[in-house]
Amino acid sequence: MDDADLRERLESRLMSHGVYVTDLDDAGDRLRVAYETATPGDGVSHREVGRVLNRLLEAQADGWEPTDVAGVVSGVEGDDRGTWRADREWLVAHAEGDLSDVDLSQRVVDTIEEA
């Protein structure tokens, strides 16, 4: 799966949830996903992080080769909300059944840094 396919998949499946992908950069060893959120308030929505993560897991099942993922979140007004990450090894362990959904989610949520 190439970057254009991954971006289209993320954009089309997240937009209905108020998550708008603004940049997708695959540097080979790291995928940077920048998105705007329509969720009111400050900070990074755990629910939206989960939605992005689930779309990446679906893409992985369809052939996307996982890398480290860096999420960069802003509000629709351009305000920085924060960042999060998912390590490649976590995604691989999840796919192999060595890491549960709950454990993967908790690891990713633990990386959130509010702006």
C-alpha positions in Angstrom: 0.0 0.0 0.0 1.5 3.3 -1.0 1.2 6.7 0.7 -1.6 7.9 -1.6 -3.7 4.8 -0.8 -3.0 5.2 2.9 -3.9 8.9 2.9 -7.1 8.3 0.9 -8.1 5.5 3.4 -7.4 7.7 6.4 -9.1 10.8 5.0 -12.2 9.1 3.8 -12.8 7.0 6.9 -12.0 9.7 9.5 -13.7 12.7 8.0 -17.1 11.6 9.1 -15.8 11.6 12.7 -14.6 15.2 12.6 -11.0 14.2 12.0 -9.4 15.9 8.9 -6.0 14.6 7.8 -3.9 17.6 6.8 -0.5 15.9 6.2 0.7 12.4 5.8 4.5 12.0 5.5 6.1 8.6 5.3 9.8 9.1 5.9 10.5 5.4 5.6 11.1 4.7 9.3 8.3 6.9 10.6 4.8 7.9 9.4 3.8 11.3 10.5 0.0 11.8 10.5 -1.1 15.4 11.1 -4.8 16.1 11.5 -7.3 18.7 12.6 -10.0 17.9 15.0 -13.5 19.5 15.2 -13.8 18.2 18.8 -14.4 21.2 21.1 -12.1 22.0 23.9 -8.4 21.6 24.4 -6.0 18.7 24.2 -5.9 15.4 22.3 -9.1 13.4 22.2 -8.4 9.8 23.2 -11.4 8.7 21.1 -9.9 10.3 17.9 -6.5 8.8 18.6 -8.2 5.4 18.7 -10.0 6.1 15.5 -6.7 6.9 13.7 -5.1 3.9 15.2 -7.9 1.6 14.2 -7.7 2.8 10.6 -3.9 2.2 10.6 -4.5 -1.3 12.0 -7.0 -1.9 9.1 -4.4 -0.7 6.6 -1.8 -3.0 8.2 -4.2 -6.0 7.7 -4.5 -4.9 4.1 -0.8 -4.8 3.4 0.5 -1.5 4.9 4.0 -2.2 6.4 3.9 -0.6 9.8 6.5 1.9 10.9 6.7 4.2 13.9 3.7 6.5 13.8 3.7 10.1 15.1 0.3 11.8 15.4 0.2 15.6 15.4 -3.1 17.2 16.4 -4.4 20.7 15.9 -7.9 22.3 16.1 -9.7 23.6 13.1 -8.7 27.1 14.1 -5.0 26.0 13.8 -4.4 25.8 17.5 -1.9 23.1 18.6 -3.6 20.3 20.6 -0.7 17.9 21.1 1.0 14.8 19.9 1.0 11.0 20.3 2.9 8.1 19.0 2.6 4.4 18.2 5.8 2.4 18.0 6.3 -0.1 15.1 7.0 -2.9 17.6 3.7 -2.4 19.3 1.8 -2.6 15.9 3.7 -5.7 14.9 3.1 -7.4 18.3 -0.6 -6.5 18.1 -0.8 -8.1 14.6 0.9 -11.2 15.8 -1.5 -11.5 18.8 1.1 -10.7 21.4 -0.4 -7.4 22.4 -4.2 -7.0 23.1 -6.3 -4.1 21.8 -6.5 -2.7 25.3 -2.7 -2.9 25.9 -2.0 -1.3 22.5 -4.5 1.5 23.2 -3.1 2.1 26.7 0.5 2.3 25.4 -0.5 4.8 22.7 -2.7 6.9 25.1 0.3 7.0 27.6 2.4 8.8 24.9 0.0 11.7 24.5 1.6 15.1 25.1 -0.8 17.9 25.4 0.2 21.2 23.8 
